[in-house]
């Protein structure tokens, strides 16, 4: 895969990737629950040989994955970018505070996605191989999807999936009781430490080790309030813990039929490796893990050195 040159990253995004994407982009909404619309974009490829549903992570927008989508399109994919509830232009519980992400029930995330795949993607991709790509939260939701609807995707890529959250120094057995106490003060409040989007960049504590990619998209976030998601509510954090527990349950893992490529970042401070390890171990020969030692959580936009390993593995997996 020929990656963008980091030394001229912004100019290449603006002169190569964005014009390519915009010329092929169609957007729309899908509504499983009346009044709760989910936003999506379809990037049509006239040379399509297969299709891919791409689902973002926590506090992310579909446009953050334009570079990733561009690479998949070079491999012959049409790409469906799906925006999960609580994010971007999809249904939001708090329209006056777009920084706050609130999810009432994690099951909604799975059922929203399934409705989108069944009602929008599959009718448009008849007889076309359909694969899944999910990052972080999209990876956790994707894992449960593969367990719940095992016949929809023959292959799936889970990139740093949310299968065990890194809660700092809080032991696993205390996470539930702590959440119960926090709920008493209000489940729609920010999780302690959370706050509205800060216009000041903080590359050192970000989820990427590539400064040009970080700088480029941070400027994009500053321009658009719908991209300025920053923290979960207490209820959202509780639902995330349920995602990790459900996805890694041994009985659920046995239901997976898809071949799964899971990427683990060696410098990940957002999710812990234990959940990823358990998931791969429990799905057996259907799973394959690639650990990229120097990468941070967002492997898909790390340095080119890490991304070359990333895309080499993806190309081999997809064939």
Wavefront OBJ file of the C-alpha trace (Angstrom):
o trace
v 0.000 0.000 0.000
v 1.368 3.411 -0.975
v 0.794 5.665 2.043
v 0.597 9.449 2.101
v 3.887 11.253 2.651
v 3.976 12.503 6.260
v 6.220 15.434 5.332
v 3.437 16.894 3.173
v 0.463 15.232 4.805
v -2.008 18.134 4.854
v -1.356 19.097 1.246
v -1.774 15.472 0.112
v -5.024 15.107 2.033
v -6.330 18.297 0.436
v -5.077 17.645 -3.098
v -5.461 13.854 -3.368
v -7.665 12.208 -0.757
v -10.449 14.758 -0.214
v -11.169 15.386 -3.925
v -11.187 11.622 -4.522
v -13.597 11.026 -1.618
v -15.910 13.944 -2.376
v -16.280 12.910 -6.020
v -17.575 9.498 -4.899
v -19.480 10.383 -1.736
v -23.198 10.092 -1.127
v -24.643 10.708 2.323
v -27.880 9.717 3.970
v -29.724 8.791 7.141
v -31.251 5.552 8.345
v -33.908 5.419 11.067
v -34.511 2.248 13.098
v -36.245 4.064 15.956
v -38.625 6.868 14.913
v -36.973 10.234 15.504
v -33.489 8.762 15.952
v -31.650 9.056 12.639
v -28.192 7.588 12.035
v -25.917 9.302 9.530
v -23.846 7.413 6.963
v -21.749 8.024 3.876
v -21.343 5.732 0.900
v -18.096 6.019 -1.048
v -18.854 4.360 -4.354
v -16.068 2.688 -6.284
v -16.696 2.187 -10.019
v -14.040 -0.560 -9.944
v -15.735 -2.262 -6.985
v -14.943 -5.922 -6.380
v -16.131 -6.006 -2.742
v -17.642 -3.755 -0.078
v -16.737 -2.741 3.460
v -18.716 -1.347 6.392
v -16.425 0.897 8.465
v -17.390 1.907 12.012
v -15.490 4.536 14.018
v -14.463 4.622 17.673
v -15.537 6.666 20.697
v -15.743 10.471 20.130
v -14.866 10.017 16.455
v -16.491 11.240 13.252
v -16.703 9.421 9.917
v -14.470 12.022 8.248
v -11.593 11.021 10.503
v -11.456 7.794 8.467
v -11.233 9.321 5.003
v -7.578 8.354 4.651
v -8.387 4.802 5.759
v -11.345 4.632 3.373
v -9.144 5.933 0.551
v -6.716 3.034 1.036
v -9.533 0.487 1.070
v -10.862 1.978 -2.153
v -7.447 1.534 -3.746
v -7.908 -2.170 -2.932
v -11.165 -2.309 -4.884
v -13.661 -1.663 -2.088
v -16.720 0.488 -1.977
v -16.849 1.827 1.575
v -19.835 2.502 3.835
v -18.928 4.889 6.664
v -21.419 4.566 9.501
v -21.880 7.109 12.336
v -22.947 5.581 15.651
v -25.572 7.163 17.904
v -24.298 9.847 20.251
v -21.704 10.888 17.663
v -21.368 13.399 14.841
v -24.506 13.977 12.806
v -26.338 10.939 14.178
v -28.945 11.059 16.927
v -27.697 12.909 20.007
v -29.264 13.003 23.467
v -27.638 16.362 24.236
v -27.867 18.810 21.353
v -26.879 21.757 23.544
v -23.654 20.073 24.664
v -22.166 18.305 21.666
v -19.039 17.401 23.631
v -20.953 14.953 25.823
v -21.531 11.421 24.468
v -24.487 9.592 25.974
v -25.533 6.003 25.248
v -28.510 4.574 27.132
v -28.104 0.930 26.093
v -25.183 -0.667 24.274
v -27.655 -3.015 22.567
v -28.914 0.003 20.597
v -25.481 0.358 19.027
v -25.573 -3.231 17.791
v -29.179 -3.106 16.597
v -28.709 0.267 14.867
v -25.759 -1.155 12.960
v -27.615 -4.339 12.046
v -30.566 -2.335 10.747
v -28.212 -0.209 8.635
v -26.478 -3.275 7.191
v -29.746 -5.089 6.442
v -31.792 -2.168 5.144
v -29.200 -0.008 3.379
v -25.949 -1.836 2.652
v -27.024 -5.340 1.666
v -29.718 -4.241 -0.828
v -27.083 -2.081 -2.546
v -24.354 -4.733 -2.484
v -26.237 -7.787 -3.804
v -23.856 -10.676 -4.594
v -20.896 -8.550 -3.478
v -18.524 -9.820 -0.718
v -19.174 -7.677 2.375
v -16.582 -7.182 5.114
v -16.422 -5.272 8.405
v -13.872 -2.873 9.887
v -14.288 -1.433 13.373
v -11.945 0.682 15.462
v -12.036 0.788 19.288
v -15.711 1.261 20.246
v -16.588 0.203 16.689
v -14.465 -2.882 17.270
v -16.249 -3.748 20.514
v -19.663 -3.244 18.926
v -18.433 -5.209 15.919
v -17.374 -8.151 18.072
v -20.859 -8.389 19.583
v -22.362 -8.013 16.102
v -20.299 -10.981 14.865
v -21.607 -13.007 17.816
v -25.235 -11.910 17.390
v -25.469 -11.978 13.594
v -22.698 -14.406 12.617
v -23.768 -14.814 8.971
v -23.555 -11.161 7.880
v -19.779 -10.785 7.443
v -17.376 -13.544 6.341
v -14.357 -11.452 7.378
v -13.860 -8.685 9.932
v -11.032 -6.405 11.032
v -11.078 -5.222 14.645
v -8.546 -2.451 15.227
v -7.688 -1.848 18.910
v -11.189 -3.046 19.837
v -12.851 -1.967 23.068
v -12.742 -5.389 24.733
v -11.256 -4.244 28.045
v -11.103 -0.598 29.027
v -7.954 0.829 30.590
v -9.281 2.442 33.772
v -5.877 3.512 35.013
v -5.103 2.154 38.456
v -8.677 1.084 39.210
v -8.834 -2.730 39.668
v -11.374 -4.559 37.512
v -13.410 -5.743 40.484
v -13.972 -2.143 41.622
v -15.208 -0.758 38.302
v -18.814 -1.907 38.846
v -19.170 -0.588 42.427
v -17.566 2.732 41.477
v -19.992 3.160 38.571
v -22.905 2.375 40.872
v -21.825 5.141 43.263
v -21.303 7.628 40.425
v -24.775 6.848 39.082
v -26.303 8.182 42.266
v -25.219 11.697 41.317
v -26.721 11.418 37.835
v -26.084 9.042 34.945
v -26.220 11.821 32.352
v -23.421 13.798 34.009
v -19.914 13.719 32.613
v -17.808 10.869 33.901
v -15.446 12.433 36.492
v -12.553 14.047 34.660
v -14.648 14.638 31.558
v -15.234 18.147 30.234
v -16.251 19.978 27.065
v -13.904 19.981 24.087
v -10.674 21.897 24.658
v -9.423 23.966 21.720
v -5.822 23.463 22.902
v -4.101 20.507 21.168
v -2.363 17.854 23.263
v -0.407 15.611 20.912
v 1.685 13.983 23.649
v -1.400 12.513 25.341
v -3.233 11.705 22.134
v -3.907 8.257 20.668
v -1.523 8.637 17.723
v 2.255 8.887 17.419
v 2.065 10.812 14.128
v 2.105 14.576 14.651
v 1.166 15.543 11.044
v -1.930 13.333 11.146
v -2.829 14.617 14.617
v -2.407 18.277 13.636
v -4.416 17.898 10.452
v -7.492 16.405 12.041
v -7.368 18.538 15.178
v -7.761 21.564 12.932
v -10.749 19.867 11.293
v -12.327 19.250 14.700
v -11.916 22.912 15.680
v -13.952 23.958 12.628
v -16.993 21.784 13.327
v -18.916 21.557 16.649
v -20.346 18.175 15.595
v -16.810 16.768 15.642
v -16.016 18.174 19.100
v -16.966 15.126 21.174
v -14.736 14.780 24.207
v -16.085 12.646 27.062
v -18.742 10.094 28.073
v -21.532 10.360 30.565
v -21.552 8.032 33.555
v -24.204 5.871 31.867
v -22.098 5.619 28.702
v -19.091 4.404 30.681
v -21.271 1.744 32.321
v -22.468 0.565 28.914
v -18.886 0.381 27.647
v -18.017 -1.991 30.478
v -20.966 -4.148 29.386
v -19.689 -4.154 25.791
v -16.318 -5.504 26.903
v -17.877 -8.140 29.154
v -20.425 -9.297 26.564
v -17.972 -9.428 23.667
v -15.432 -11.536 25.569
v -17.921 -13.944 27.155
v -16.723 -17.445 26.144
v -20.207 -18.635 25.169
v -20.720 -15.591 22.948
v -17.303 -15.955 21.329
v -18.195 -19.489 20.258
v -20.927 -18.055 18.023
v -18.476 -16.182 15.777
v -18.257 -17.627 12.265
v -16.276 -14.860 10.563
v -12.551 -14.885 10.096
v -11.243 -12.094 12.311
v -8.041 -10.045 12.093
v -7.464 -8.212 15.371
v -4.849 -5.480 15.722
v -3.298 -4.793 19.116
v -1.289 -1.624 19.764
v 1.786 -2.088 21.943
v 1.524 1.459 23.362
v -2.226 1.508 23.930
v -3.402 3.431 27.010
v -7.092 3.373 26.087
v -7.869 -0.343 26.020
v -6.039 -3.142 27.800
v -4.651 -6.143 25.902
v -6.316 -8.728 28.154
v -9.727 -8.489 26.514
v -8.231 -8.681 23.029
v -6.170 -11.709 24.028
v -9.180 -13.502 25.511
v -11.363 -12.801 22.486
v -8.806 -14.147 20.021
v -8.080 -17.178 22.171
v -11.779 -17.982 22.510
v -12.676 -17.744 18.829
v -9.849 -20.164 18.090
v -8.708 -20.808 14.538
v -11.103 -18.176 13.216
v -8.981 -15.425 14.791
v -5.615 -13.906 14.031
v -3.854 -11.214 16.068
v -1.224 -8.766 14.862
v 0.499 -6.723 17.566
v 2.251 -3.551 16.431
v 4.617 -2.804 19.253
v 5.372 0.892 18.722
v 1.841 1.920 17.770
v -0.595 3.813 19.975
v -4.338 3.185 20.123
v -5.195 4.726 16.745
v -2.979 2.475 14.653
v -4.862 3.542 11.522
v -3.288 7.007 11.755
v 0.061 6.338 13.391
v 3.471 6.865 11.795
v 3.985 5.347 8.362
v 6.404 2.839 9.883
v 3.560 1.368 11.941
v 0.968 1.811 9.219
v 3.050 -0.154 6.718
v 2.875 -3.146 9.070
v -0.832 -2.478 9.518
v -1.734 -2.357 5.847
v 0.542 -5.252 4.890
v -1.387 -7.419 7.345
v -4.762 -6.128 6.092
v -3.873 -6.831 2.449
v -2.750 -10.366 3.268
v -5.880 -11.024 5.323
v -8.308 -9.760 2.688
v -6.433 -11.339 -0.179
l 1 2 3 4 5 6 7 8 9 10 11 12 13 14 15 16 17 18 19 20 21 22 23 24 25 26 27 28 29 30 31 32 33 34 35 36 37 38 39 40 41 42 43 44 45 46 47 48 49 50 51 52 53 54 55 56 57 58 59 60 61 62 63 64 65 66 67 68 69 70 71 72 73 74 75 76 77 78 79 80 81 82 83 84 85 86 87 88 89 90 91 92 93 94 95 96 97 98 99 100 101 102 103 104 105 106 107 108 109 110 111 112 113 114 115 116 117 118 119 120 121 122 123 124 125 126 127 128 129 130 131 132 133 134 135 136 137 138 139 140 141 142 143 144 145 146 147 148 149 150 151 152 153 154 155 156 157 158 159 160 161 162 163 164 165 166 167 168 169 170 171 172 173 174 175 176 177 178 179 180 181 182 183 184 185 186 187 188 189 190 191 192 193 194 195 196 197 198 199 200 201 202 203 204 205 206 207 208 209 210 211 212 213 214 215 216 217 218 219 220 221 222 223 224 225 226 227 228 229 230 231 232 233 234 235 236 237 238 239 240 241 242 243 244 245 246 247 248 249 250 251 252 253 254 255 256 257 258 259 260 261 262 263 264 265 266 267 268 269 270 271 272 273 274 275 276 277 278 279 280 281 282 283 284 285 286 287 288 289 290 291 292 293 294 295 296 297 298 299 300 301 302 303 304 305 306 307 308 309 310 311 312 313 314 315 316 317 318 319
